């Protein structure tokens, strides 16, 4: 956990285009920057660039903290950070998201959905187009894809596709409603009856949706917003604005925001009433 906010502000690498941030279990943060590699930030807010053991010039799509490890989803595959540096995995195609469910790791990749079984990575179906994100319940797997949203029923071994007018980059659920961010920066919301509606917020482009212990945050071109459901409508409530926020990670005390040009920002978590519904 970082507590020295002023020191972080002084050393937060202004001018970098930070694309992702991950909070490790040991309290350290990891942030990726366009053309600058990956940085580790310790509890004293000191930045250190990790040695370049990733392929030269690789684009990092997302950093993930899962099962006590840091993973890098990149355009050249999935990498895992070990004590001796980055270690490649069997997945060598573009990777966009890693999630954990029931002790199993799942990866959304350019050639479909992968999962880890007995230290081996296995590819499932849906290889005809990329999977950009996934959301899982005990029964269902929802996938964000270039043509819309797909779901797979693990109990019945059946699937269904919902074709939309744009690709979908991220998925989450708020009060039983399936939400997504589309390729145009809009909010996509299911109506619980198999239909999806598009919500456009003037002047705001949504990059991704992130879940933080029941709250849904939108990383956007204008800042970080919380998604609220109020009077049968979805609203964006500003948390911090004035600069693009590309990703958010959290621990029990803070939200950590990766931004364009404003470095890494800390937003103390509020323990108030904002639970996602007003």
C-alpha positions in Angstrom: 0.0 0.0 0.0 1.3 3.4 -0.9 0.7 6.0 1.7 3.1 8.8 0.8 0.9 10.6 -1.7 3.1 13.7 -2.1 6.1 11.6 -2.9 4.1 9.7 -5.5 3.0 13.0 -7.0 6.6 14.2 -7.3 7.8 10.9 -8.9 4.7 9.9 -10.9 6.4 10.1 -14.2 4.5 13.0 -15.8 4.6 12.9 -19.6 4.3 9.1 -19.8 1.4 7.5 -21.5 0.5 4.9 -18.9 -1.8 2.2 -20.3 -2.3 -0.2 -17.3 -1.7 -0.6 -13.6 -1.8 -3.7 -11.3 -1.6 -3.9 -7.5 0.4 -6.8 -6.2 -0.3 -8.6 -3.0 3.0 -7.3 -1.5 1.9 -3.7 -1.8 3.9 -2.8 -4.8 2.4 -1.4 -8.0 3.2 -2.2 -11.6 2.5 0.2 -14.5 3.0 -0.1 -18.2 3.8 2.9 -20.5 3.8 3.3 -24.2 7.3 2.8 -25.6 8.8 2.9 -22.1 8.3 -0.7 -20.8 7.0 -1.6 -17.4 7.7 0.1 -14.1 7.6 -1.2 -10.5 6.6 1.3 -7.8 7.5 0.4 -4.2 5.9 1.5 -0.9 8.0 4.6 -0.9 6.7 5.6 -4.3 10.1 5.0 -6.0 9.9 4.1 -9.6 12.1 1.4 -11.2 11.9 0.3 -14.8 11.9 -3.5 -15.0 14.7 -5.1 -17.2 13.5 -5.6 -20.7 13.0 -9.3 -21.0 9.9 -8.9 -22.9 10.2 -9.0 -26.7 11.6 -5.7 -28.1 9.0 -3.1 -28.9 6.1 -5.3 -27.6 2.8 -3.6 -26.8 1.4 -4.3 -23.4 -2.4 -4.4 -23.5 -2.9 -5.0 -19.8 -1.2 -5.8 -16.6 -2.9 -8.3 -14.3 -2.3 -9.3 -10.6 -3.6 -12.9 -10.1 -2.7 -15.8 -7.8 0.2 -13.8 -6.3 1.8 -13.2 -9.7 1.9 -10.3 -12.2 1.0 -11.1 -15.8 1.5 -9.0 -18.9 -1.1 -9.4 -21.6 0.7 -8.3 -24.7 0.4 -8.3 -28.5 3.0 -11.1 -28.6 1.4 -13.3 -26.0 1.0 -13.8 -22.2 4.0 -13.4 -19.9 4.3 -14.1 -16.2 6.7 -12.2 -13.9 9.0 -14.4 -11.9 12.0 -13.7 -9.7 14.3 -14.1 -12.7 12.2 -11.9 -15.0 9.4 -12.3 -17.4 8.6 -15.9 -18.5 6.7 -16.6 -21.6 3.7 -19.0 -21.7 2.2 -21.2 -24.3 -0.1 -18.4 -25.4 1.9 -16.5 -28.1 -1.0 -14.6 -29.8 -2.3 -11.2 -28.7 -3.8 -11.3 -25.2 -6.2 -8.8 -23.8 -7.5 -9.9 -20.4 -6.7 -12.5 -17.7 -9.3 -13.4 -15.1 -9.5 -16.0 -12.3 -12.5 -18.1 -11.4 -12.6 -21.0 -9.0 -8.8 -21.2 -8.9 -8.6 -21.4 -12.7 -7.0 -18.7 -14.9 -8.8 -17.7 -18.1 -7.3 -15.5 -20.9 -9.1 -13.6 -23.6 -6.9 -13.8 -26.6 -6.8 -13.1 -30.3 -7.6 -16.7 -31.2 -10.3 -17.3 -28.6 -10.6 -18.3 -25.0 -7.8 -20.1 -23.1 -7.7 -21.6 -19.6 -4.9 -23.0 -17.4 -5.2 -26.6 -16.3 -2.5 -28.4 -14.4 0.1 -25.8 -15.3 -0.9 -26.2 -19.0 -2.7 -23.7 -21.1 -5.6 -25.1 -23.1 -7.5 -23.3 -25.9 -11.3 -23.6 -26.0 -13.5 -22.6 -28.9 -14.4 -19.2 -30.3 -11.2 -19.1 -32.4 -12.8 -17.4 -35.4 -12.4 -14.0 -33.9 -10.7 -12.3 -30.9 -12.1 -12.4 -27.4 -11.3 -9.1 -25.6 -12.8 -9.7 -22.2 -14.8 -12.2 -20.2 -17.1 -12.2 -17.3 -18.0 -15.5 -15.5 -20.7 -16.8 -13.2 -20.8 -20.4 -11.9 -22.9 -21.3 -14.9 -22.2 -18.8 -17.7 -19.1 -17.4 -19.5 -19.8 -14.0 -21.2 -17.3 -12.9 -23.8 -16.6 -9.5 -25.4 -15.8 -10.0 -29.0 -15.3 -8.0 -32.2 -18.9 -8.8 -33.4 -20.6 -8.3 -30.1 -21.2 -10.5 -27.0 -21.2 -14.3 -26.8 -22.3 -16.5 -23.9 -21.5 -20.1 -23.1 -23.6 -22.2 -20.8 -21.2 -24.6 -19.0 -24.1 -26.7 -17.6 -25.9 -27.2 -20.9 -22.8 -26.9 -23.1 -24.7 -24.5 -25.3 -23.8 -21.0 -26.7 -25.5 -17.9 -28.0 -24.2 -14.9 -29.9 -25.6 -11.3 -29.7 -24.5 -9.4 -32.7 -24.0 -5.6 -32.1 -23.0 -2.7 -34.3 -19.5 -2.5 -32.8 -16.9 -4.5 -31.1 -17.0 -4.9 -27.3 -13.8 -4.3 -25.3 -14.8 -5.0 -21.7 -17.6 -6.6 -19.6 -19.0 -6.4 -16.1 -22.3 -6.8 -14.2 -24.2 -4.2 -12.2 -27.4 -5.3 -10.3 -27.8 -8.2 -12.7 -27.4 -6.0 -15.9 -24.6 -7.0 -18.2 -22.6 -3.9 -19.1 -19.9 -3.5 -21.8 -17.8 -0.8 -23.4 -18.0 -0.8 -27.2 -15.4 0.2 -29.7 -16.9 3.6 -30.1 -16.6 4.4 -26.4 -20.2 3.9 -25.6 -21.8 2.0 -22.7 -23.6 -1.2 -23.8 -26.3 -2.4 -21.3 -28.3 -5.6 -21.4 -32.0 -5.4 -20.5 -32.2 -8.9 -18.9 -34.3 -10.0 -21.8 -31.6 -10.7 -24.4 -31.5 -7.2 -25.9 -28.7 -4.6 -25.6 -29.0 -0.8 -25.6 -26.3 1.7 -26.4 -25.8 4.7 -24.1 -23.7 7.6 -25.4 -22.3 10.2 -23.0 -21.5 13.5 -24.8 -17.8 14.3 -24.7 -16.9 11.1 -22.9 -15.2 8.0 -24.5 -15.2 4.9 -22.3 -12.0 2.9 -22.6 -12.9 0.1 -20.2 -15.2 -0.9 -17.3 -13.6 -2.2 -14.1 -15.3 -3.9 -11.1 -14.1 -2.9 -7.6 -15.9 -4.9 -4.9 -19.4 -4.3 -6.2 -18.8 -0.9 -7.7 -18.3 -0.4 -11.4 -15.9 2.2 -12.7 -15.5 3.6 -16.2 -12.0 4.6 -17.3 -12.7 7.3 -19.9 -11.1 10.0 -22.0 -12.1 12.6 -19.4 -11.4 10.8 -16.1 -12.7 8.1 -13.8 -16.4 7.7 -13.3 -18.6 5.3 -11.3 -21.5 3.7 -13.1 -24.7 4.1 -11.2 -28.2 2.7 -11.9 -30.8 5.2 -10.8 -34.5 5.5 -11.9 -34.1 2.8 -14.5 -31.2 4.5 -16.2 -27.4 4.2 -16.1 -25.5 7.3 -15.1 -21.8 8.2 -14.9 -20.9 9.9 -11.6 -17.4 11.6 -11.7 -14.8 10.4 -9.3 -11.9 12.4 -10.7 -11.8 14.2 -14.0 -9.5 16.4 -16.1 -7.3 13.8 -17.8 -7.7 10.4 -19.6 -7.7 7.4 -17.2 -6.7 4.2 -18.9 -6.9 1.7 -16.1 -7.6 1.3 -12.4 -6.4 -1.1 -9.7 -7.2 -1.2 -6.0 -6.3 -2.4 -2.6 -8.3 -2.0 0.7 -7.4 1.7 1.0 -6.9 3.2 -2.4 -7.7 3.2 -6.1 -4.7 3.5 -8.3 -5.2 5.2 -11.7 -3.0 4.9 -14.8 -3.3 8.1 -16.9 -2.1 9.8 -20.0 0.4 12.6 -19.2 -0.6 12.7 -15.5 1.3 9.7 -14.3 0.0 7.4 -11.6 -2.7 8.9 -9.4 -4.1 7.8 -6.0 -7.7 8.1 -5.1 -8.6 7.1 -1.6 -11.5 4.7 -1.5 -14.7 6.1 0.0 -16.6 4.0 2.5 -19.8 5.9 1.8 -23.1 5.1 0.1 -22.0 4.8 -3.5 -22.7 1.1 -4.0 -23.8 1.4 -7.6 -27.4 2.3 -7.1 -28.8 5.6 -5.9 
